Amino acid sequence: MAKILVTGAAGFIGSHTSDLLLAEGHAVVGVDNFRTGRRENLSAALHSTGFTLHELDVAVPGALAKLVAAEQPDAIIHLAALVSVQESIADPALNFSLNVHASQFVAEAARLHGVNRVVFASSAAIYGDAAERPIRESAEKRPVSPYGAAKLAAEALLLGHGACYGFTVRCQRYFNVFGPRQDPSSPYSGVISIFARCDREGRPVTIYGDGRQTRDFIAVRDVARANLLAATRPGVVSGAANICTGRATSLLDLAGIFAARHAGAAAPVHRPARAGDIVHSLGDPAAAAAELGFTARMGVAEGLAELINGPAVPVLS
Ligand SMILES: NC(=O)c1ccc[n+]([C@@H]2O[C@H](COP(=O)([O-])OP(=O)(O)OC[C@H]3O[C@@H](n4cnc5c(N)ncnc54)[C@H](O)[C@@H]3O)[C@@H](O)[C@H]2O)c1
């Protein structure tokens, strides 16, 4: 069993990843500064003897390296970030600090303290509005936001350090992740969590643009499993892979699924498209299948059912 340090452990993806690692018998060192994460997300993990939590800012020079020196993890799953495209546009310097600089600190910590593997939360945003569909990893990278640019830069930093200093780096290019614990309070949260909140409150959903934009929605429990495989599967080598389903859903389709739950549901409200928003996003999942043995298991309908009916209670060892 491995000891795995998870940055951003109190966040949406980080808490599900921590729960799954613990359920599989691994020890988890959680790191978070609660910028957007919440302690409640870790309510199950905090009851596990295999879990420790450290309140720490990964963008502070030396802070993470000190913890890595003390804990000696086998792998780091680096999820802590500024996660909103819109916030990266409003504050590109903060985006650089949290998404590039902090990733450099992760690479440094791995180099200095003999960590075998680093798993990095990259994003489909690195492709920008790529013409290719579905998008393969070899597609041209044309990020259209500071967020996408920073994720691309961080991939290069980590892969270059791994190649030079001899640790494995897996860059996980998540598409649109959804599921329980995604925070709907920000206007820039995942669209499914916002639609789910409107559904609960009986309000119409807001669609930016014409609603024909499509996304490759992947359930967070699948993403957690992809992280587990990237961090622990024997024989995995450095590289980058899309973490996606290979299936496209339009926002109008999504609004239709929610509307079908209530007779007489209000029609969606349309607003102008937002700067930095990508029109179509569909990933090719073949590389993750070949390189990690990962294939998404949950469809949008199944994932929505879990989201609407409440989070599944994880079984922890
Ligand atoms: N949710 C998605 O659809 C999606 C898609 C692509 C990529 N990603 C990436 O996945 C990762 C996790 O995203 P999420 O959706 O779980 O978001 P989240 O906001 O729920 O999680 C991010 C976590 O990082 C923590 N954090 C932020 N800055 C920190 C710092 N300086 N030091 C320590 N902790 C810090 C936050 O408090 C939070 O708990 C991010 O890197 C994000 O860019 C997410």
The ligand as an SDF file (V2000), in Angstrom:
LIG
                    3D

 44 48  0  0  0  0  0  0  0  0999 V2000
  -13.8440   20.4430  -11.8610 N   0  0  0  0  0  0  0  0  0  0  0  0
  -13.4910   20.3470  -13.1480 C   0  0  0  0  0  0  0  0  0  0  0  0
  -14.3490   20.1760  -14.0320 O   0  0  0  0  0  0  0  0  0  0  0  0
  -12.0350   20.4220  -13.5520 C   0  0  0  0  0  0  0  0  0  0  0  0
  -11.6940   20.3240  -14.9070 C   0  0  0  0  0  0  0  0  0  0  0  0
  -10.3740   20.3880  -15.2860 C   0  0  0  0  0  0  0  0  0  0  0  0
   -9.3840   20.5220  -14.3270 C   0  0  0  0  0  0  0  0  0  0  0  0
   -9.7220   20.6350  -13.0230 N   0  0  0  0  0  0  0  0  0  0  0  0
   -8.6300   20.7880  -12.0550 C   0  0  0  0  0  0  0  0  0  0  0  0
   -8.8000   19.8330  -11.0160 O   0  0  0  0  0  0  0  0  0  0  0  0
   -8.2720   20.3550   -9.8000 C   0  0  0  0  0  0  0  0  0  0  0  0
   -9.3080   20.2570   -8.6940 C   0  0  0  0  0  0  0  0  0  0  0  0
  -10.4350   21.0570   -9.0630 O   0  0  0  0  0  0  0  0  0  0  0  0
  -11.8300   21.0280   -8.2750 P   0  0  0  0  0  0  0  0  0  0  0  0
  -12.9010   21.1010   -9.2930 O   0  0  0  0  0  0  0  0  0  0  0  0
  -11.8330   19.9120   -7.2980 O   0  0  0  0  0  0  0  0  0  0  0  0
  -11.7940   22.4410   -7.5330 O   0  0  0  0  0  0  0  0  0  0  0  0
  -11.9020   22.8040   -5.9670 P   0  0  0  0  0  0  0  0  0  0  0  0
  -11.9010   24.2960   -5.9010 O   0  0  0  0  0  0  0  0  0  0  0  0
  -13.0370   22.0910   -5.3520 O   0  0  0  0  0  0  0  0  0  0  0  0
  -10.5410   22.2060   -5.4070 O   0  0  0  0  0  0  0  0  0  0  0  0
   -9.3250   22.9120   -5.3970 C   0  0  0  0  0  0  0  0  0  0  0  0
   -8.7650   22.7620   -3.9890 C   0  0  0  0  0  0  0  0  0  0  0  0
   -7.4630   23.3670   -3.9380 O   0  0  0  0  0  0  0  0  0  0  0  0
   -7.3820   24.1270   -2.7380 C   0  0  0  0  0  0  0  0  0  0  0  0
   -6.3760   25.1680   -2.9390 N   0  0  0  0  0  0  0  0  0  0  0  0
   -6.4260   26.2250   -3.7890 C   0  0  0  0  0  0  0  0  0  0  0  0
   -5.3140   26.9710   -3.6800 N   0  0  0  0  0  0  0  0  0  0  0  0
   -4.5440   26.3600   -2.7490 C   0  0  0  0  0  0  0  0  0  0  0  0
   -3.2670   26.6600   -2.2080 C   0  0  0  0  0  0  0  0  0  0  0  0
   -2.5760   27.7270   -2.6230 N   0  0  0  0  0  0  0  0  0  0  0  0
   -2.7550   25.8320   -1.2600 N   0  0  0  0  0  0  0  0  0  0  0  0
   -3.4510   24.7340   -0.8450 C   0  0  0  0  0  0  0  0  0  0  0  0
   -4.6650   24.4200   -1.3330 N   0  0  0  0  0  0  0  0  0  0  0  0
   -5.2130   25.2140   -2.2650 C   0  0  0  0  0  0  0  0  0  0  0  0
   -8.7770   24.6740   -2.5460 C   0  0  0  0  0  0  0  0  0  0  0  0
   -9.0330   25.1180   -1.2270 O   0  0  0  0  0  0  0  0  0  0  0  0
   -9.6230   23.4700   -2.9470 C   0  0  0  0  0  0  0  0  0  0  0  0
   -9.8470   22.6110   -1.8560 O   0  0  0  0  0  0  0  0  0  0  0  0
   -7.8060   21.7730  -10.1090 C   0  0  0  0  0  0  0  0  0  0  0  0
   -6.4220   21.7450  -10.3830 O   0  0  0  0  0  0  0  0  0  0  0  0
   -8.5850   22.1260  -11.3530 C   0  0  0  0  0  0  0  0  0  0  0  0
   -7.9250   23.1210  -12.1270 O   0  0  0  0  0  0  0  0  0  0  0  0
  -11.0200   20.5940  -12.5880 C   0  0  0  0  0  0  0  0  0  0  0  0
  1  2  1  0
  2  3  2  0
  2  4  1  0
  4  5  1  0
  4 44  2  0
  5  6  2  0
  6  7  1  0
  7  8  2  0
  8  9  1  0
  8 44  1  0
  9 10  1  0
  9 42  1  0
 10 11  1  0
 11 12  1  0
 11 40  1  0
 12 13  1  0
 13 14  1  0
 14 15  2  0
 14 16  1  0
 14 17  1  0
 17 18  1  0
 18 19  2  0
 18 20  1  0
 18 21  1  0
 21 22  1  0
 22 23  1  0
 23 24  1  0
 23 38  1  0
 24 25  1  0
 25 26  1  0
 25 36  1  0
 26 27  1  0
 26 35  1  0
 27 28  2  0
 28 29  1  0
 29 30  1  0
 29 35  2  0
 30 31  1  0
 30 32  2  0
 32 33  1  0
 33 34  2  0
 34 35  1  0
 36 37  1  0
 36 38  1  0
 38 39  1  0
 40 41  1  0
 40 42  1  0
 42 43  1  0
M  CHG  2   8   1  16  -1
M  END
$$$$
